[in-house]
Amino acid sequence: PSEEGGYKQEVYNLGFCGFIDNSSSKLVCFVGANEVYAMRQTTQIFNDIMSNAVKQYNITAAEAKQPATSKE
């Protein structure tokens, strides 16, 4: 709320949730931020957290599934 009552203008409480696509990891990250001015702030924090998690937990891309072959 603003000091005059009501809500502050152009200030937001944002949340961003995501995961690492194309990996075998089940890691999910939620970032919540109060009184931010743009979504960019939460997505940058998410990127920093998940980049560190990839390094710390040695997360790699999932092995590509090979298409089934028919036996003739």
ZIKALIN-V147945 format. One record per run of one state. SS is the DSSP state (h for helix, s for strand, l for the rest). FROM is the first residue (numbers start at 1). TO is the last residue. Records with the same first field share a line. If there is no record, write none. Layout:
BEGIN
SS->FROM-TO, FROM-TO
END
This chain:
BEGIN
l->1-11, 20-22, 24-27, 37-38, 57-60, 62-72
s->12-19, 23-23, 28-36, 61-61
h->39-56
END
